[in-house]
Amino acid sequence: MAKMKLKSHSGAKKRFFKTASGKFAYRKCSRSHILEYKSPKRLRTLKQTGYVNEALADQMKKLLPYA
C-alpha cells in the first residue's frame, strides 16, 4: 500500500518560506498602512526579512513538510 502524503499547514504556507540555506523566513507585518507616524528607522527594520528561531525550526518542518 502506498504511503500517505502529508498536508502542509495552510496558514504557514502563506506566511513562511524556506531560504537557500535551509532557514525559515517571513516578511514582517505593519508595512501595509498607517505609515505616516512610523519613523523611517522603524520602516527600514520592518522592510527586512525576519527569521524563525532555531528552537521553532522543528515545528516549522512539521507544518511545511515539503518546503
Biopython code that builds the backbone (N, CA, C, O; Angstrom):
import numpy as np
from Bio.PDB.StructureBuilder import StructureBuilder

atoms = [
    (1, "MET", "N", (0.834, -1.185, 0.000)),
    (1, "MET", "CA", (0.000, 0.000, 0.000)),
    (1, "MET", "C", (0.881, 1.250, 0.000)),
    (1, "MET", "O", (1.917, 1.295, 0.664)),
    (2, "ALA", "N", (0.450, 2.264, -0.756)),
    (2, "ALA", "CA", (1.233, 3.490, -0.886)),
    (2, "ALA", "C", (1.185, 4.301, 0.403)),
    (2, "ALA", "O", (0.204, 4.269, 1.146)),
    (3, "LYS", "N", (2.259, 5.019, 0.642)),
    (3, "LYS", "CA", (2.337, 5.872, 1.830)),
    (3, "LYS", "C", (1.522, 7.142, 1.603)),
    (3, "LYS", "O", (1.517, 7.699, 0.505)),
    (4, "MET", "N", (0.841, 7.590, 2.639)),
    (4, "MET", "CA", (0.008, 8.790, 2.525)),
    (4, "MET", "C", (0.881, 10.041, 2.464)),
    (4, "MET", "O", (1.931, 10.119, 3.101)),
    (5, "LYS", "N", (0.427, 11.003, 1.692)),
    (5, "LYS", "CA", (1.125, 12.273, 1.637)),
    (5, "LYS", "C", (0.741, 13.114, 2.849)),
    (5, "LYS", "O", (-0.368, 12.991, 3.369)),
    (6, "LEU", "N", (1.658, 13.967, 3.298)),
    (6, "LEU", "CA", (1.389, 14.873, 4.407)),
    (6, "LEU", "C", (0.813, 16.173, 3.863)),
    (6, "LEU", "O", (1.173, 16.623, 2.775)),
    (7, "LYS", "N", (-0.085, 16.766, 4.635)),
    (7, "LYS", "CA", (-0.642, 18.051, 4.221)),
    (7, "LYS", "C", (0.149, 19.184, 4.859)),
    (7, "LYS", "O", (0.532, 19.113, 6.027)),
    (8, "SER", "N", (0.385, 20.226, 4.076)),
    (8, "SER", "CA", (1.031, 21.429, 4.599)),
    (8, "SER", "C", (-0.014, 22.270, 5.321)),
    (8, "SER", "O", (-1.186, 22.269, 4.945)),
    (9, "HIS", "N", (0.405, 22.978, 6.342)),
    (9, "HIS", "CA", (-0.482, 23.866, 7.088)),
    (9, "HIS", "C", (-0.781, 25.095, 6.234)),
    (9, "HIS", "O", (0.140, 25.788, 5.800)),
    (10, "SER", "N", (-2.062, 25.368, 5.993)),
    (10, "SER", "CA", (-2.440, 26.440, 5.068)),
    (10, "SER", "C", (-1.964, 27.806, 5.526)),
    (10, "SER", "O", (-1.505, 28.608, 4.713)),
    (11, "GLY", "N", (-2.068, 28.081, 6.829)),
    (11, "GLY", "CA", (-1.635, 29.381, 7.340)),
    (11, "GLY", "C", (-0.142, 29.555, 7.248)),
    (11, "GLY", "O", (0.338, 30.635, 6.904)),
    (12, "ALA", "N", (0.611, 28.498, 7.553)),
    (12, "ALA", "CA", (2.070, 28.575, 7.492)),
    (12, "ALA", "C", (2.547, 28.695, 6.055)),
    (12, "ALA", "O", (3.544, 29.362, 5.779)),
    (13, "LYS", "N", (1.846, 28.059, 5.156)),
    (13, "LYS", "CA", (2.188, 28.081, 3.743)),
    (13, "LYS", "C", (2.148, 29.501, 3.175)),
    (13, "LYS", "O", (2.941, 29.860, 2.305)),
    (14, "LYS", "N", (1.196, 30.307, 3.693)),
    (14, "LYS", "CA", (1.036, 31.669, 3.212)),
    (14, "LYS", "C", (2.034, 32.634, 3.852)),
    (14, "LYS", "O", (2.302, 33.697, 3.293)),
    (15, "ARG", "N", (2.587, 32.282, 5.013)),
    (15, "ARG", "CA", (3.377, 33.238, 5.785)),
    (15, "ARG", "C", (4.876, 32.961, 5.824)),
    (15, "ARG", "O", (5.665, 33.884, 6.026)),
    (16, "PHE", "N", (5.280, 31.716, 5.636)),
    (16, "PHE", "CA", (6.686, 31.354, 5.775)),
    (16, "PHE", "C", (7.227, 30.756, 4.489)),
    (16, "PHE", "O", (6.485, 30.165, 3.705)),
    (17, "PHE", "N", (8.522, 30.915, 4.282)),
    (17, "PHE", "CA", (9.180, 30.294, 3.140)),
    (17, "PHE", "C", (10.568, 29.850, 3.565)),
    (17, "PHE", "O", (11.119, 30.351, 4.545)),
    (18, "LYS", "N", (11.120, 28.919, 2.832)),
    (18, "LYS", "CA", (12.420, 28.368, 3.166)),
    (18, "LYS", "C", (13.486, 29.046, 2.315)),
    (18, "LYS", "O", (13.306, 29.211, 1.108)),
    (19, "THR", "N", (14.587, 29.437, 2.933)),
    (19, "THR", "CA", (15.673, 30.084, 2.222)),
    (19, "THR", "C", (16.605, 29.027, 1.625)),
    (19, "THR", "O", (16.446, 27.833, 1.882)),
    (20, "ALA", "N", (17.563, 29.467, 0.841)),
    (20, "ALA", "CA", (18.507, 28.548, 0.206)),
    (20, "ALA", "C", (19.382, 27.842, 1.229)),
    (20, "ALA", "O", (19.839, 26.724, 0.992)),
    (21, "SER", "N", (19.618, 28.493, 2.369)),
    (21, "SER", "CA", (20.444, 27.884, 3.416)),
    (21, "SER", "C", (19.652, 26.931, 4.306)),
    (21, "SER", "O", (20.227, 26.274, 5.174)),
    (22, "GLY", "N", (18.326, 26.848, 4.098)),
    (22, "GLY", "CA", (17.506, 25.926, 4.865)),
    (22, "GLY", "C", (16.792, 26.538, 6.045)),
    (22, "GLY", "O", (16.102, 25.831, 6.780)),
    (23, "LYS", "N", (16.940, 27.843, 6.247)),
    (23, "LYS", "CA", (16.238, 28.516, 7.339)),
    (23, "LYS", "C", (14.829, 28.890, 6.889)),
    (23, "LYS", "O", (14.560, 29.017, 5.694)),
    (24, "PHE", "N", (13.939, 29.064, 7.857)),
    (24, "PHE", "CA", (12.588, 29.525, 7.559)),
    (24, "PHE", "C", (12.534, 31.030, 7.789)),
    (24, "PHE", "O", (13.015, 31.529, 8.807)),
    (25, "ALA", "N", (11.948, 31.746, 6.842)),
    (25, "ALA", "CA", (11.894, 33.199, 6.915)),
    (25, "ALA", "C", (10.459, 33.661, 6.701)),
    (25, "ALA", "O", (9.606, 32.900, 6.243)),
    (26, "TYR", "N", (10.207, 34.934, 7.044)),
    (26, "TYR", "CA", (8.882, 35.526, 6.874)),
    (26, "TYR", "C", (9.045, 37.020, 6.653)),
    (26, "TYR", "O", (10.086, 37.600, 6.962)),
    (27, "ARG", "N", (8.015, 37.626, 6.120)),
    (27, "ARG", "CA", (8.009, 39.069, 5.950)),
    (27, "ARG", "C", (7.310, 39.688, 7.154)),
    (27, "ARG", "O", (6.294, 39.178, 7.626)),
    (28, "LYS", "N", (7.861, 40.783, 7.640)),
    (28, "LYS", "CA", (7.344, 41.392, 8.862)),
    (28, "LYS", "C", (6.040, 42.143, 8.591)),
    (28, "LYS", "O", (5.789, 42.607, 7.478)),
    (29, "CYS", "N", (5.223, 42.250, 9.631)),
    (29, "CYS", "CA", (3.916, 42.894, 9.499)),
    (29, "CYS", "C", (4.028, 44.403, 9.748)),
    (29, "CYS", "O", (5.111, 44.911, 10.036)),
    (30, "SER", "N", (2.924, 45.097, 9.636)),
    (30, "SER", "CA", (2.800, 46.544, 9.887)),
    (30, "SER", "C", (3.460, 47.397, 8.821)),
    (30, "SER", "O", (3.924, 48.497, 9.119)),
    (31, "ARG", "N", (3.514, 46.911, 7.571)),
    (31, "ARG", "CA", (4.102, 47.681, 6.488)),
    (31, "ARG", "C", (3.070, 48.078, 5.450)),
    (31, "ARG", "O", (3.431, 48.636, 4.414)),
    (32, "SER", "N", (1.793, 47.805, 5.699)),
    (32, "SER", "CA", (0.810, 47.998, 4.638)),
    (32, "SER", "C", (0.055, 49.328, 4.717)),
    (32, "SER", "O", (-0.273, 49.899, 3.677)),
    (33, "HIS", "N", (-0.224, 49.826, 5.902)),
    (33, "HIS", "CA", (-1.000, 51.072, 6.007)),
    (33, "HIS", "C", (-0.635, 51.799, 7.292)),
    (33, "HIS", "O", (0.078, 51.267, 8.143)),
    (34, "ILE", "N", (-1.137, 53.030, 7.420)),
    (34, "ILE", "CA", (-0.840, 53.934, 8.540)),
    (34, "ILE", "C", (0.677, 54.088, 8.692)),
    (34, "ILE", "O", (1.243, 53.807, 9.749)),
    (35, "LEU", "N", (1.312, 54.537, 7.623)),
    (35, "LEU", "CA", (2.769, 54.659, 7.609)),
    (35, "LEU", "C", (3.243, 56.060, 7.978)),
    (35, "LEU", "O", (4.444, 56.274, 8.143)),
    (36, "GLU", "N", (2.323, 57.022, 8.111)),
    (36, "GLU", "CA", (2.734, 58.409, 8.330)),
    (36, "GLU", "C", (3.456, 58.613, 9.655)),
    (36, "GLU", "O", (4.460, 59.324, 9.703)),
    (37, "TYR", "N", (2.967, 58.008, 10.723)),
    (37, "TYR", "CA", (3.564, 58.271, 12.031)),
    (37, "TYR", "C", (4.702, 57.317, 12.367)),
    (37, "TYR", "O", (5.358, 57.490, 13.394)),
    (38, "LYS", "N", (4.950, 56.333, 11.545)),
    (38, "LYS", "CA", (6.055, 55.408, 11.803)),
    (38, "LYS", "C", (7.348, 56.045, 11.316)),
    (38, "LYS", "O", (7.404, 56.617, 10.227)),
    (39, "SER", "N", (8.384, 55.937, 12.137)),
    (39, "SER", "CA", (9.649, 56.588, 11.814)),
    (39, "SER", "C", (10.346, 55.859, 10.666)),
    (39, "SER", "O", (10.109, 54.669, 10.457)),
    (40, "PRO", "N", (11.201, 56.560, 9.923)),
    (40, "PRO", "CA", (11.939, 55.920, 8.831)),
    (40, "PRO", "C", (12.798, 54.747, 9.298)),
    (40, "PRO", "O", (12.946, 53.757, 8.582)),
    (41, "LYS", "N", (13.363, 54.861, 10.504)),
    (41, "LYS", "CA", (14.169, 53.761, 11.041)),
    (41, "LYS", "C", (13.299, 52.524, 11.262)),
    (41, "LYS", "O", (13.704, 51.406, 10.945)),
    (42, "ARG", "N", (12.112, 52.735, 11.804)),
    (42, "ARG", "CA", (11.193, 51.620, 12.053)),
    (42, "ARG", "C", (10.765, 50.969, 10.735)),
    (42, "ARG", "O", (10.673, 49.744, 10.648)),
    (43, "LEU", "N", (10.504, 51.784, 9.714)),
    (43, "LEU", "CA", (10.101, 51.245, 8.424)),
    (43, "LEU", "C", (11.240, 50.477, 7.762)),
    (43, "LEU", "O", (11.002, 49.474, 7.088)),
    (44, "ARG", "N", (12.466, 50.936, 7.948)),
    (44, "ARG", "CA", (13.620, 50.212, 7.392)),
    (44, "ARG", "C", (13.747, 48.835, 8.017)),
    (44, "ARG", "O", (14.011, 47.854, 7.322)),
    (45, "THR", "N", (13.558, 48.757, 9.345)),
    (45, "THR", "CA", (13.684, 47.457, 10.002)),
    (45, "THR", "C", (12.514, 46.537, 9.643)),
    (45, "THR", "O", (12.680, 45.319, 9.579)),
    (46, "LEU", "N", (11.340, 47.112, 9.410)),
    (46, "LEU", "CA", (10.195, 46.293, 9.002)),
    (46, "LEU", "C", (10.357, 45.761, 7.583)),
    (46, "LEU", "O", (9.754, 44.750, 7.224)),
    (47, "LYS", "N", (11.165, 46.438, 6.781)),
    (47, "LYS", "CA", (11.401, 46.009, 5.406)),
    (47, "LYS", "C", (12.252, 44.743, 5.342)),
    (47, "LYS", "O", (12.179, 43.985, 4.375)),
    (48, "GLN", "N", (13.059, 44.522, 6.379)),
    (48, "GLN", "CA", (13.963, 43.375, 6.391)),
    (48, "GLN", "C", (13.199, 42.075, 6.628)),
    (48, "GLN", "O", (12.100, 42.071, 7.182)),
    (49, "THR", "N", (13.798, 40.996, 6.202)),
    (49, "THR", "CA", (13.201, 39.678, 6.385)),
    (49, "THR", "C", (13.426, 39.192, 7.805)),
    (49, "THR", "O", (14.516, 39.348, 8.355)),
    (50, "GLY", "N", (12.395, 38.603, 8.398)),
    (50, "GLY", "CA", (12.529, 38.004, 9.715)),
    (50, "GLY", "C", (12.818, 36.520, 9.584)),
    (50, "GLY", "O", (12.381, 35.884, 8.625)),
    (51, "TYR", "N", (13.550, 35.963, 10.539)),
    (51, "TYR", "CA", (13.908, 34.548, 10.503)),
    (51, "TYR", "C", (13.337, 33.837, 11.720)),
    (51, "TYR", "O", (13.292, 34.393, 12.818)),
    (52, "VAL", "N", (12.904, 32.606, 11.509)),
    (52, "VAL", "CA", (12.336, 31.799, 12.585)),
    (52, "VAL", "C", (13.459, 31.324, 13.489)),
    (52, "VAL", "O", (14.530, 30.941, 13.017)),
    (53, "ASN", "N", (13.209, 31.353, 14.789)),
    (53, "ASN", "CA", (14.182, 30.928, 15.787)),
    (53, "ASN", "C", (14.516, 29.450, 15.602)),
    (53, "ASN", "O", (13.665, 28.663, 15.187)),
    (54, "GLU", "N", (15.760, 29.076, 15.910)),
    (54, "GLU", "CA", (16.197, 27.684, 15.764)),
    (54, "GLU", "C", (15.373, 26.741, 16.651)),
    (54, "GLU", "O", (15.183, 25.576, 16.302)),
    (55, "ALA", "N", (14.885, 27.237, 17.794)),
    (55, "ALA", "CA", (14.082, 26.413, 18.696)),
    (55, "ALA", "C", (12.752, 26.015, 18.051)),
    (55, "ALA", "O", (12.189, 24.975, 18.394)),
    (56, "LEU", "N", (12.249, 26.824, 17.130)),
    (56, "LEU", "CA", (10.969, 26.546, 16.485)),
    (56, "LEU", "C", (11.128, 25.900, 15.114)),
    (56, "LEU", "O", (10.128, 25.644, 14.443)),
    (57, "ALA", "N", (12.342, 25.633, 14.688)),
    (57, "ALA", "CA", (12.586, 25.086, 13.352)),
    (57, "ALA", "C", (11.960, 23.706, 13.188)),
    (57, "ALA", "O", (11.459, 23.386, 12.111)),
    (58, "ASP", "N", (11.980, 22.883, 14.237)),
    (58, "ASP", "CA", (11.387, 21.550, 14.151)),
    (58, "ASP", "C", (9.873, 21.628, 13.954)),
    (58, "ASP", "O", (9.300, 20.835, 13.206)),
    (59, "GLN", "N", (9.230, 22.580, 14.623)),
    (59, "GLN", "CA", (7.796, 22.765, 14.447)),
    (59, "GLN", "C", (7.473, 23.211, 13.025)),
    (59, "GLN", "O", (6.477, 22.785, 12.439)),
    (60, "MET", "N", (8.324, 24.071, 12.480)),
    (60, "MET", "CA", (8.113, 24.556, 11.120)),
    (60, "MET", "C", (8.263, 23.419, 10.115)),
    (60, "MET", "O", (7.551, 23.389, 9.111)),
    (61, "LYS", "N", (9.161, 22.499, 10.364)),
    (61, "LYS", "CA", (9.337, 21.355, 9.462)),
    (61, "LYS", "C", (8.095, 20.470, 9.446)),
    (61, "LYS", "O", (7.781, 19.866, 8.421)),
    (62, "LYS", "N", (7.389, 20.389, 10.566)),
    (62, "LYS", "CA", (6.151, 19.621, 10.615)),
    (62, "LYS", "C", (5.021, 20.358, 9.891)),
    (62, "LYS", "O", (4.188, 19.739, 9.228)),
    (63, "LEU", "N", (5.004, 21.684, 10.027)),
    (63, "LEU", "CA", (3.951, 22.465, 9.373)),
    (63, "LEU", "C", (4.141, 22.509, 7.854)),
    (63, "LEU", "O", (3.168, 22.499, 7.101)),
    (64, "LEU", "N", (5.394, 22.558, 7.415)),
    (64, "LEU", "CA", (5.695, 22.636, 5.979)),
    (64, "LEU", "C", (6.616, 21.472, 5.590)),
    (64, "LEU", "O", (7.817, 21.675, 5.413)),
    (65, "PRO", "N", (6.074, 20.268, 5.456)),
    (65, "PRO", "CA", (6.932, 19.107, 5.222)),
    (65, "PRO", "C", (7.626, 19.097, 3.862)),
    (65, "PRO", "O", (8.675, 18.469, 3.721)),
    (66, "TYR", "N", (7.069, 19.774, 2.859)),
    (66, "TYR", "CA", (7.663, 19.731, 1.517)),
    (66, "TYR", "C", (8.320, 21.040, 1.121)),
    (66, "TYR", "O", (8.634, 21.237, -0.053)),
    (67, "ALA", "N", (8.533, 21.927, 2.059)),
    (67, "ALA", "CA", (9.167, 23.218, 1.750)),
    (67, "ALA", "C", (10.672, 23.047, 1.608)),
    (67, "ALA", "O", (11.381, 24.019, 1.349)),
]
sb = StructureBuilder()
sb.init_structure("model")
sb.init_model(0)
sb.init_chain("A")
sb.init_seg("    ")
for serial, (resi, resn, name, xyz) in enumerate(atoms, 1):
    if name == "N":
        sb.init_residue(resn, " ", resi, " ")
    sb.init_atom(name, np.array(xyz, "f"), 0.0, 1.0, " ", f" {name:<3s}", serial, name[0])
structure = sb.get_structure()
